[in-house]
Amino acid sequence: MMNFTNNSVCKVGKKRMAAMTKPLWTKPFVTLMVSMLFLSTSFYLLLPSLPLYIQDLGGNRSQVGLVTGLFTIAAVLARPVVGGLLDRMGRKQFVVGGLLLFGLSMYAYTWASGIFLLMALRMVHGLSWAFATTSIGTAVTDRIPDHRRGEGMGWFGMSSTVAMAIGPLIGVWLLGKYAFDVLFAWAAGLAGVALLIVLAIRMPFEAAQRNRKFAMFEKSTLPVAATIFFFAIVYGAIVSFLPLYANSNGVNAGLFFLVYAVTLTVVRLFTGRMADRYGGAVVIVPGLVLTIAAVVILMTSGSLLGIVTSAILFGMGFGSAFPILQAATLALVRPDQKGLANASFLTAFDLGIG
């Protein structure tokens, strides 16, 4: 009996040691990061150009808001379903299907002959975005060692950050030289590259038990989901209205986003490791405080110094807390509920921005 117990302890110890030595920077992890970079760049390529395209089709300002909002509505409705399916059926078919549909939807903008057809297309596009981003994000979490989850999610989030910095710039440049159909072709091509990149990698997963009831939300994630929901309201408000606010004060709005992106990149070099070593609260609580300070400064000072200072604090606060909150969501669920956890987190974020 004693030998059996000792052997069991040894096996458990070996498993723990193996988990602790599991590397972060593996080929699948890097591949999924790069795929997400191309997908996100495709998405942000269209962001500054879509309102102009809607107006070109004869749409008014209210229709610009409606067409833009339909994308988010479709994504919010689809994510919970996708999350549950990912845990039961695996990752790769949803990654491939989502990327393929996203690329086709992007190219189909060329054929939109009116506002109502564009509205329907935006719903399909939002659905594809939910499938692609939720499944890629979940496949990445399968590849990140548990003891480096905060660091891993921070680095993975850099894919979207870099895309947010370069995507709009490329989109504006393309639109300045070419027509809308070239812009849509480029965006579809970037999604196609993202698809080609992930085709060669395997995506193993821990399947949920078949006898368990299909779920679209895990109540244990509610506290983190509520936090990211209110966080996203702040983020959405700043992204949406800062250009108008900065311009009214004679400041280039692009400077805010540049400083924000640089600051975010710097803080993620060490905040993920801090969270893994000392716990998520060490990063999340100061992150919330810094975000509050950023908004207060932005509210009280529209000068160049005030906007730059706000961008630094916002990059330190939101930039450091976001991936750690996502990592905290994953820590609250069973290993076979990662899809559900990611879907809950991203749905709350989409709702907040919307």
Salt bridges, closest charged atoms under 4 A:
ASP87 OD1 - ARG91 NH1 3.59
ASP142 OD2 - ARG91 NE 2.68
ASP142 OD1 - LYS338 NZ 3.59
ASP146 OD1 - ARG149 NH2 2.71
GLU151 OE1 - ARG148 NE 3.06
GLU151 OE2 - ARG273 NE 3.22
ASP336 OD2 - ARG212 NH1 2.85
ASP336 OD1 - ARG334 NE 2.99
ASP350 OD2 - ARG79 NE 2.65
